[in-house]
Amino acid sequence: MDDHVGFRSAMAAAGLVPPRILIDDGRIHRCGVDGKKVSNKSGAYRLTPDGEFGGFQNWADGSEWREWRAAKPSQLTPEQRFAFLAAQRASADKEREERKQARDKARWMWNQAKEGAHPYLDAKGICSNGSRVLGQLLLVPMMDWDGEIHSVQTINAEGDKRFLKGGRLGGCFHWVRIGQQTGPLVYLCEGFATAATV
């Protein structure tokens, strides 16, 4: 069963070609459009993990961003409501399992890694600033307010950045400097190198 059949239908009606696997992480992702080559990603979509809210845009036809919301359970037939609730439970179970797997993997990677030199640090002219190195990867921990690691950002020698699949990102961050080292101000930065440079 496709948990996002309604969203797919709305995308298709707007001239978009939904990918085989929709990424429902609340971020904007590119996609194809009708009548264009597969490599042409003139469309975009966003879908929340619960499948309740999303949006999309078809740049090829000049249309604006369109918001989308799933049908409310009260508007569904009993059969549809049962399928809806089952899909919600399955989605929540899947998300919990993926987060646990990513958390366990992140903690294992972090414990195996050591502070050290890395081409990305050299290229940016920054120190390790709380990062560690595992093989060819620079690891930046993604922590919550209690200091628990939920995921890591990996950066290779070319500067390509990745997060662990399924890992928690919301509410997580990395302190570049802690306590009195910060001085009277706290700077919020999007990227590790930017924060280290500041």
C-alpha positions as CSV (number, residue, x, y, z in Angstrom):
1,M,0.0,0.0,0.0
2,D,1.3,3.5,-0.9
3,D,0.8,5.7,2.1
4,H,1.0,8.8,-0.1
5,V,-1.4,7.9,-2.9
6,G,-3.3,11.2,-2.4
7,F,-0.2,13.3,-2.5
8,R,1.0,11.4,-5.6
9,S,-2.3,12.1,-7.4
10,A,-2.2,15.8,-6.6
11,M,1.4,16.0,-7.9
12,A,0.5,14.2,-11.1
13,A,-2.5,16.5,-11.6
14,A,-0.1,19.4,-11.5
15,G,2.1,17.9,-14.2
16,L,4.7,16.5,-11.9
17,V,6.3,13.1,-12.0
18,P,6.5,11.8,-8.4
19,P,9.6,9.7,-7.7
20,R,9.2,6.0,-7.1
21,I,10.0,6.6,-3.4
22,L,8.8,9.9,-1.9
23,I,11.1,11.4,0.7
24,D,8.8,12.5,3.5
25,D,11.2,14.4,5.8
26,G,9.6,17.9,5.5
27,R,12.3,19.2,3.2
28,I,12.1,20.3,-0.4
29,H,13.2,17.8,-3.0
30,R,13.4,18.1,-6.8
31,C,11.4,15.9,-9.1
32,G,10.6,15.5,-12.8
33,V,7.8,17.0,-14.8
34,D,5.6,15.6,-17.7
35,G,7.0,15.9,-21.1
36,K,10.6,16.4,-20.0
37,K,13.6,14.2,-19.8
38,V,14.1,12.1,-16.7
39,S,17.2,14.2,-15.9
40,N,15.2,17.4,-16.0
41,K,14.2,18.2,-12.4
42,S,11.9,21.2,-13.0
43,G,9.6,20.2,-10.2
44,A,9.8,20.3,-6.5
45,Y,7.8,18.8,-3.6
46,R,7.8,18.7,0.2
47,L,6.0,16.2,2.4
48,T,5.9,15.9,6.2
49,P,6.8,12.6,7.8
50,D,3.2,12.0,9.0
51,G,2.0,12.4,5.4
52,E,-0.5,15.1,6.5
53,F,1.0,18.2,4.9
54,G,3.0,19.0,1.8
55,G,3.3,21.1,-1.3
56,F,4.7,21.2,-4.8
57,Q,5.6,23.4,-7.7
58,N,6.0,22.9,-11.4
59,W,8.6,25.5,-12.7
60,A,8.2,24.1,-16.2
61,D,4.7,25.6,-16.6
62,G,5.4,28.6,-14.4
63,S,2.9,27.7,-11.7
64,E,3.4,28.8,-8.1
65,W,3.9,26.7,-5.0
66,R,0.8,24.8,-4.0
67,E,0.1,23.7,-0.5
68,W,-1.5,20.3,0.1
69,R,-3.2,18.6,3.0
70,A,-4.4,15.1,3.4
71,A,-8.1,14.4,3.8
72,K,-9.2,14.5,7.4
73,P,-10.1,11.1,8.9
74,S,-13.7,12.4,9.5
75,Q,-14.0,12.8,5.7
76,L,-13.1,9.1,5.0
77,T,-15.3,6.0,4.7
78,P,-14.8,3.4,7.5
79,E,-12.6,1.4,5.2
80,Q,-10.5,4.4,4.3
81,R,-10.3,5.5,7.9
82,F,-9.0,2.0,8.9
83,A,-6.4,2.0,6.2
84,F,-5.5,5.6,7.1
85,L,-4.9,4.8,10.8
86,A,-3.0,1.6,9.9
87,A,-0.8,3.5,7.6
88,Q,-0.2,6.1,10.3
89,R,0.8,3.5,12.8
90,A,3.1,1.7,10.3
91,S,4.7,5.1,9.4
92,A,5.3,5.9,13.0
93,D,6.7,2.5,13.8
94,K,9.0,2.7,10.8
95,E,10.2,6.2,11.8
96,R,11.0,5.1,15.3
97,E,12.9,2.0,14.1
98,E,14.9,4.1,11.6
99,R,15.8,6.7,14.2
100,K,16.9,4.0,16.6
101,Q,19.1,2.3,14.0
102,A,20.6,5.7,13.0
103,R,21.2,6.6,16.7
104,D,22.9,3.3,17.4
105,K,25.1,3.6,14.2
106,A,25.9,7.3,15.0
107,R,27.1,6.4,18.5
108,W,29.2,3.5,17.3
109,M,30.8,5.6,14.6
110,W,31.5,8.4,17.1
111,N,33.1,6.0,19.6
112,Q,35.3,4.6,16.9
113,A,36.4,8.0,15.6
114,K,39.3,10.1,16.9
115,E,40.1,13.8,16.8
116,G,42.6,14.4,14.0
117,A,43.5,16.1,10.7
118,H,41.2,16.0,7.7
119,P,41.4,17.5,4.2
120,Y,38.1,19.4,4.8
121,L,39.4,21.1,7.9
122,D,42.6,22.1,6.0
123,A,40.6,23.4,3.0
124,K,38.4,25.6,5.3
125,G,41.3,26.7,7.4
126,I,39.6,25.6,10.7
127,C,40.5,23.4,13.7
128,S,38.6,20.2,14.6
129,N,36.2,22.2,16.8
130,G,34.7,19.0,18.4
131,S,34.6,16.9,15.2
132,R,36.3,13.5,14.9
133,V,37.7,11.5,12.0
134,L,36.7,8.0,11.1
135,G,38.6,6.6,8.1
136,Q,38.2,9.1,5.3
137,L,35.2,10.8,6.9
138,L,35.0,13.9,9.2
139,L,32.1,13.4,11.7
140,V,30.1,16.2,13.2
141,P,27.8,15.0,16.0
142,M,24.1,15.9,16.1
143,M,23.2,16.2,19.7
144,D,20.1,17.2,21.8
145,W,20.1,19.5,24.8
146,D,21.1,16.6,27.1
147,G,24.2,15.9,25.0
148,E,22.9,12.7,23.6
149,I,24.1,11.9,20.0
150,H,21.2,11.1,17.6
151,S,23.0,11.2,14.3
152,V,26.2,12.5,12.7
153,Q,27.0,14.6,9.7
154,T,29.7,13.0,7.6
155,I,32.0,15.1,5.4
156,N,34.4,13.5,2.9
157,A,37.6,14.9,1.6
158,E,35.8,16.7,-1.3
159,G,33.4,18.4,1.1
160,D,30.3,16.3,0.3
161,K,28.0,16.2,3.3
162,R,25.6,13.5,4.3
163,F,23.4,12.7,7.3
164,L,22.6,9.1,8.4
165,K,19.4,7.8,6.8
166,G,16.5,8.1,9.2
167,G,18.5,9.9,11.9
168,R,16.9,12.6,13.9
169,L,17.7,16.2,12.9
170,G,15.0,18.3,14.5
171,G,16.1,19.9,17.7
172,C,19.7,18.6,17.2
173,F,22.9,20.7,16.9
174,H,26.6,20.8,17.5
175,W,28.3,23.2,19.9
176,V,31.5,24.6,18.4
177,R,32.4,26.3,21.6
178,I,30.8,25.6,25.0
179,G,30.5,27.6,28.2
180,Q,32.8,30.6,28.9
181,Q,34.5,30.1,25.5
182,T,31.4,31.5,23.8
183,G,31.7,34.9,25.5
184,P,28.6,37.1,25.9
185,L,27.1,36.0,22.6
186,V,25.9,32.8,21.0
187,Y,26.0,32.5,17.2
188,L,23.5,30.2,15.4
189,C,25.0,29.0,12.1
190,E,23.7,26.6,9.5
191,G,27.0,24.9,8.6
192,F,29.9,23.5,10.7
193,A,32.6,25.4,8.8
194,T,30.7,28.6,9.0
195,A,30.3,28.3,12.7
196,A,34.0,27.4,13.2
197,T,35.0,30.4,11.1
198,V,32.7,32.7,13.1
